[in-house]
Amino acid sequence: MASPAAPAEADAARPVSRIVVGIPTVGRPGIVADTVRFLARQARRPDLVLLSVANGADAGGIESEPLPFPVEVLVGPPGLSRQRNAILDRLRPDDLLMFLDDDFLMAPDYLVQVERIFAERPEIVLLTGHVVADGILGPGLTQAEGEALLAEALRTPAEDGFRPTDTGYGCNTAIRAAPVLANGLRFDERLPLYSWLEDADFSARLQPFGRMVRATVTRGVHLGTKTGRTPGLNLGYSQIVNPVYMKRKGTLEGPRVRRLIVRHLGSNLLGTIRPRPWADYRGRLLGNLLALSDLCRGRCDPERILNFTRRRTYSAGRWRKTAPR
């Protein structure tokens, strides 16, 4: 039988930091609920899960389910940057924050590895993991497909290594709360709605305060679910204007801005010629061209997408006009 002092000794040996998992989500209650349930498979479970939503129904009722960790729902204005900031507002200086997309599945040892790496490497302020499969590059993956791909990847032991990175991939990025809170770092709310490149912008402002790495031992699958995403016209506009805006504020370098613009124009042009049912490439291309027109006239305002009065989306092989939201 363990002595009465054993539990206290075990608690004392445990790192002081909480691990907080923060998930911003809009309009995908079933998906986020499945992702939160999947967190119960973690060998080191989170101390708190924060769901940042624009509507209480977006949480899918998961906060009322019996789970082995507390879940809190934060309701506030929509927009990925705003929703991420609502999560930052709930942190304590000794926390580790794990930002997840609402459709990211972590390997069961992911949080074990995050806790270990941050404890062993106090100079690290940001860690992003290895995505073994990313449905964002195609039509998206179902939960079952994602779990199968993750299980297959885990058959091979991961190398415990790092490489430098200048950006935490927003779908799975862990950050040390102390430098964020001490320096008043926030996600830029002038990058509205889907907040294209908000993760790169935030990472650039965090970079002076420590080391940022991509870790091969922290693995997961991004389902890349297509429901609830920003309409093509809005996204296409943000693909061009947001990088230029970031260059002007000093968080993105000119060569990368040019590469992004060329890449998006080429990809959206090809997708318009050869359309795919899961993406509104024509809408994106129209947004790209509108953004370039605005830039030629001296206008660089990421928030302009909030004033678009009509949106065109591509769904099931047909173009549809939708009312603004």
C-alpha positions in Angstrom: 0.0 0.0 0.0 1.3 3.4 -0.9 2.2 5.7 2.0 0.0 8.9 2.5 2.9 11.0 1.2 3.0 9.3 -2.2 0.2 11.3 -4.0 1.8 14.6 -2.8 5.2 13.4 -4.0 3.7 12.5 -7.4 2.1 15.9 -7.7 5.3 17.6 -6.8 7.2 15.7 -9.5 4.7 16.8 -12.2 5.5 20.0 -14.2 3.7 23.1 -12.9 2.5 24.1 -16.4 -1.0 23.3 -17.5 -1.5 22.1 -21.1 -4.4 24.0 -22.5 -5.8 22.9 -25.9 -7.5 25.7 -27.8 -9.8 25.0 -30.7 -11.4 27.9 -32.7 -14.4 26.7 -34.7 -17.3 28.0 -36.7 -20.3 26.0 -38.1 -18.9 22.5 -37.7 -20.3 21.2 -34.5 -20.2 17.5 -35.4 -16.6 17.7 -36.5 -15.3 19.6 -33.5 -17.1 17.2 -31.1 -15.4 14.2 -32.7 -12.0 16.0 -32.4 -12.5 16.7 -28.7 -13.6 13.1 -28.1 -10.4 11.9 -29.9 -8.3 14.0 -27.4 -9.4 11.4 -24.7 -6.9 9.0 -26.4 -3.9 11.2 -25.3 -1.5 9.5 -22.9 -1.0 12.9 -21.3 -4.5 14.4 -21.3 -5.0 18.2 -21.5 -5.7 20.1 -18.3 -8.3 22.2 -20.1 -9.9 22.4 -23.5 -11.2 25.8 -24.7 -13.6 25.9 -27.6 -13.7 29.4 -29.1 -17.0 29.8 -31.1 -19.2 32.4 -32.6 -22.4 30.6 -31.5 -22.8 28.2 -28.6 -24.3 25.6 -30.9 -21.0 25.4 -32.8 -19.6 23.4 -29.8 -21.9 20.5 -30.6 -22.9 20.0 -27.0 -19.5 18.4 -26.3 -19.0 20.4 -23.1 -21.8 18.5 -21.4 -20.4 15.0 -22.2 -18.5 13.0 -19.6 -14.9 13.5 -20.7 -11.6 13.0 -18.7 -10.8 16.7 -18.9 -12.8 19.9 -18.5 -14.2 21.7 -21.6 -15.1 25.3 -21.7 -16.9 27.1 -24.5 -16.0 30.8 -25.2 -18.6 32.6 -27.3 -17.5 35.8 -29.1 -17.4 37.6 -32.4 -16.5 35.4 -35.4 -13.1 35.5 -37.2 -10.2 33.2 -36.6 -7.9 35.9 -35.2 -10.6 37.1 -32.8 -11.4 33.5 -31.7 -7.7 32.7 -31.2 -7.3 35.9 -29.1 -10.3 34.8 -26.9 -8.3 31.7 -26.1 -5.1 33.7 -25.3 -7.1 35.8 -22.8 -7.7 32.7 -20.7 -4.0 31.7 -20.3 -1.8 31.8 -17.3 2.0 32.6 -17.7 3.1 29.0 -16.9 0.7 27.4 -19.4 1.5 25.6 -22.6 -1.1 26.3 -25.3 -1.8 23.7 -28.0 -3.7 25.3 -30.8 -5.6 22.8 -32.9 -7.9 23.1 -35.9 -11.3 21.6 -35.3 -10.4 18.7 -37.6 -6.9 17.7 -36.5 -6.2 14.3 -35.0 -3.1 14.0 -32.8 -1.1 10.9 -32.2 -1.7 9.5 -28.7 1.7 10.6 -27.5 1.5 14.1 -29.0 1.0 16.0 -25.7 3.5 13.8 -23.9 6.1 14.8 -26.4 5.1 18.5 -26.3 5.4 18.6 -22.5 8.8 16.8 -22.6 10.2 19.1 -25.3 9.2 22.3 -23.6 10.5 21.1 -20.3 13.9 20.1 -21.7 14.2 23.1 -24.1 13.4 26.3 -22.2 14.5 28.3 -25.2 11.7 27.0 -27.4 8.6 29.3 -27.6 6.8 27.6 -30.4 6.6 24.1 -31.7 4.6 22.8 -34.7 4.2 19.1 -35.5 4.6 16.8 -38.4 1.5 16.4 -40.5 1.6 12.9 -41.8 -1.5 13.4 -44.1 -3.2 16.7 -45.0 -6.7 16.6 -46.5 -6.5 20.3 -47.2 -4.7 19.5 -50.4 -7.6 17.5 -51.8 -11.3 16.9 -51.1 -10.7 16.3 -47.4 -10.6 13.2 -45.2 -13.3 11.6 -43.1 -12.7 10.9 -39.5 -12.4 7.2 -40.2 -9.9 7.9 -43.1 -7.9 10.2 -40.9 -7.7 7.7 -38.0 -6.6 4.9 -40.4 -3.9 7.1 -41.9 -2.6 8.1 -38.5 -2.6 4.4 -37.3 -0.6 3.5 -40.4 1.9 6.3 -39.9 2.4 5.3 -36.2 3.6 1.8 -37.3 6.9 3.5 -38.0 8.7 5.0 -34.9 9.3 8.8 -35.3 12.7 10.4 -35.2 13.1 12.7 -32.2 14.5 15.7 -34.1 13.9 19.4 -34.8 14.4 21.7 -37.7 14.0 25.5 -37.5 10.8 27.1 -38.7 9.6 30.6 -39.1 5.9 29.7 -38.9 3.7 27.5 -36.8 1.2 25.7 -38.9 -2.1 26.9 -37.4 -3.7 23.5 -37.4 -1.3 22.2 -34.8 1.0 24.6 -33.0 2.1 24.6 -29.3 3.3 27.9 -27.8 4.7 28.9 -24.4 2.3 31.3 -22.8 4.9 33.3 -20.8 6.5 35.3 -23.7 3.1 35.8 -25.3 1.5 37.3 -22.2 4.6 39.2 -21.1 4.9 41.0 -24.5 1.2 41.5 -25.1 1.2 39.5 -28.4 -2.1 39.1 -30.1 -3.4 37.7 -33.4 -4.1 40.6 -35.8 -7.8 41.2 -35.9 -7.4 43.3 -39.1 -7.1 39.9 -40.8 -10.8 39.0 -40.6 -13.0 36.0 -41.1 -10.7 33.1 -42.2 -7.8 35.4 -41.2 -5.5 34.1 -44.0 -1.9 33.8 -42.8 -2.7 34.9 -39.3 -0.4 32.1 -38.0 2.5 33.4 -40.0 1.9 37.0 -38.8 1.7 35.9 -35.2 4.8 33.6 -35.5 6.9 36.5 -36.9 6.1 38.6 -33.8 6.8 35.8 -31.4 10.2 34.9 -33.1 12.4 37.5 -31.3 11.5 35.9 -27.9 12.9 32.3 -28.5 13.4 29.4 -30.8 10.7 28.1 -33.1 10.9 24.5 -34.3 9.1 21.8 -36.3 9.3 18.5 -34.4 9.2 15.2 -36.2 8.1 13.3 -33.1 4.8 15.1 -32.7 2.6 13.6 -35.4 -1.0 14.0 -36.6 -3.5 14.1 -39.4 -5.3 17.2 -40.7 -8.6 16.2 -42.2 -9.0 19.3 -44.2 -12.8 19.3 -43.9 -14.3 21.5 -46.5 -17.6 22.5 -44.8 -17.9 25.9 -43.1 -15.0 27.5 -45.1 -14.7 31.0 -46.4 -16.3 31.6 -49.8 -13.9 31.6 -52.7 -14.1 35.4 -53.5 -13.2 36.3 -50.0 -10.4 33.8 -49.7 -9.0 34.8 -53.1 -8.9 38.5 -52.1 -7.2 37.6 -48.8 -4.6 35.5 -50.6 -3.2 38.6 -52.2 -4.0 41.5 -49.9 -3.1 39.8 -46.6 0.6 39.1 -47.6 1.0 42.6 -48.9 -0.5 44.0 -45.7 1.9 41.9 -43.7 4.9 43.0 -45.7 4.0 46.6 -45.0 3.8 45.9 -41.3 7.1 44.0 -41.4 5.9 40.4 -40.6 6.5 39.0 -44.1 9.4 39.4 -46.5 9.0 40.6 -50.0 10.3 37.5 -51.8 7.9 35.3 -49.9 5.0 37.7 -50.7 5.8 37.5 -54.4 6.0 33.7 -54.3 2.7 33.5 -52.6 1.0 35.8 -55.1 2.4 33.9 -58.1 1.5 30.5 -56.6 -2.1 31.4 -55.8 -2.7 33.0 -59.2 -1.3 30.0 -60.9 -3.2 27.5 -58.8 -6.5 29.3 -59.0 -6.2 29.8 -62.8 -5.5 26.1 -63.2 -8.4 25.2 -60.9 -10.7 27.4 -62.9 -9.7 25.7 -66.2 -10.0 22.3 -64.5 -12.6 22.8 -61.7 -12.9 20.5 -58.7 -16.1 20.2 -56.8 -14.5 20.7 -53.4 -13.0 24.2 -54.0 -14.3 27.4 -55.5 -11.3 28.2 -57.7 -13.1 30.6 -60.0 -14.3 32.6 -57.0 -10.7 32.6 -55.6 -9.3 33.8 -59.0 -11.9 36.6 -59.1 -10.9 37.6 -55.6 -7.2 37.5 -56.6 -7.9 39.8 -59.6 -10.0 42.2 -57.4 -7.2 42.4 -54.9 -4.6 43.2 -57.6 -6.9 45.9 -59.0 -7.2 47.4 -55.5 -3.4 47.3 -54.9 -2.8 49.0 -58.3 -5.1 51.8 -57.0 -3.2 52.1 -53.7 -5.8 50.2 -51.6 -4.5 47.5 -49.2 -7.2 46.7 -46.7 -7.7 43.1 -45.5 -11.0 44.1 -43.9 -12.6 45.0 -47.3 -13.9 41.5 -47.5 -16.4 42.4 -44.8 -18.1 44.7 -47.2 -18.5 42.3 -50.1 -22.3 42.3 -50.9 -22.6 39.1 -52.9 -20.6 35.9 -52.9 -20.2 33.3 -55.6 -19.5 29.8 -54.6 -18.9 26.5 -56.5 -20.9 23.6 -55.1 -21.7 20.2 -56.6 -20.7 21.4 -60.1 -22.8 24.5 -60.1 -22.1 28.2 -59.5 -24.4 29.7 -56.9 -24.9 33.3 -55.6 -25.3 33.6 -51.9 -26.4 36.4 -49.6 -23.8 38.1 -47.4 -23.5 36.9 -43.8 
